[in-house]
Amino acid sequence: MRNESLARIWLKRAKSNLQIAKAGKVFEDILYEDLCFDCEQAVEKALKALLVSIDVSFPRTHSIGHLIELIEEHSIIVPDEIKDSISLTAYAVSTRYPGDFEPVDEQEYQEALEIAKKVFDWARKIIEEGK
């Protein structure tokens, strides 16, 4: 039961990041880089929710690729469109520090948002089916 409760908390946090990302540039000063960071966080937390729900420990990491590997090691097939989320890992670190990246544009943000939505929905579905 504890895992189910903790998985719900992780999923709630993922949804929060996703909602922030969906809100978009509600103010001119909001950077696409920061919205993409929320996309990455939504994916990371959704995958961690899934891992918790199947009772798999994971390290403190921003590596979406590593989280996906852990999921696959436990007999869950991860579709390629979900694996596309690995590209969002860069938003967890490099885009958070000025000068280390090219500025993110609206199209890149929209692509990150679509990926984040897909991963969140996929993870939530698996978690709900596992109850």
N, C-alpha and C positions, 0 to 999 in steps of 0.2 A: 504494500500500500504506500509506503514511504516513497518509492520510486515514482509511482503514478502522480503523487502530489508534487514532487520535485520536478518531474517532467512538465507538468502544467505550469509551474512557475517559470521554467526556462522558456516555454512556448509563449507565455504572457509577455516576457521580456523581449522575445523575438518579434512579437506582434507590435509592441511599443516602438521598437526601432523601425519596423516596416511602416507604421503609420506616420512617423516623423518623416521618413523618406518620401512617402506618398504625398505628404503635404507640399513638398517642393519648395520653390523659392517664394515663400510668402512675404519675404522682405528682400529688398535688393541686395543687402549685405550678406545674405546667405550664399555660401559657396557650394558649387556642385560637388567639390571634393568632400565636403562635410556630409552632403546628402548621400554620396556614394559610400562614405564610412558607415552611415546608418544602414545602407543596403547590405554591406559586408557583415555588420553586427547582427542583422536579422537572420542572415544565412547561418552564421556561426552559431548563434543561440538556438535556432531551429534544429540544426544538426546535433547539437549537444542535448537538446530535449529528447531527440530520438534515441541517442546513445543511453541517456538516463533511463528511458522507458524500457530498454532491452537489457538493462543492468550491466552496461559496459563502462568501465572507468576510462577517463581521458585526461591527458595532461592539460595544464593551462597553456593554451596555444591559440594563435590566430590563424593557424594553417588549416584552411578549409580542405585542402588535399589530404592532410593527415586524418582529419575527422571522417572524410569519405572512406579512406582506407580502413579505418576501424569499423565503420558500418558494413563495408563489404566483407570483412573478415568474419562477420556474424551472419552470413548467408542472406543478406539483403541485397537485392540487385539494384544498383544505382544507375538510372538511365543517363545517357549522354547529356541530355539537356540539364540534368542536375549537376553533372560533373563540370559543366560550363561555369559553374559558380566558383571554381578554383581560381578563375581570373580575378575575382573580387578580393582575394587575399591582399593584393597590393594596396587596397584602400584602407586596410587595417593599420598599416605602418607608414609606407613611403609618402602617401599623399597628405599625411598629417603634419609633415614638417616642411616648412617653406624652402623652396630651392631644390628639392630632391626629385621633382617631377614636372611634367608639362601640365598646365592647367586643364581641368576637366571641363568639357563642354556639355551642352544640354543633351545631345544625342548619346554621348557616353553615359550620362546619368540615366537617361531613359532605358538604355540597354541593361544597366546594372539593376534598375528597379524591376524590370521584367524578370530577370533572373531571380532576384530575391523573392518576388511573388511566387514563382514556380516552386522554388525550394521550400518556402514556408508551407504552401499548400500540400506539397508532396509529403513532407515530414509530418505535418498535422494529420493527414489521412492515415499514414502508417501507424502513428501513435494511437489514433482513435480506433482503428481496426484491431489493434492489439489488446484492447481492453476486454 
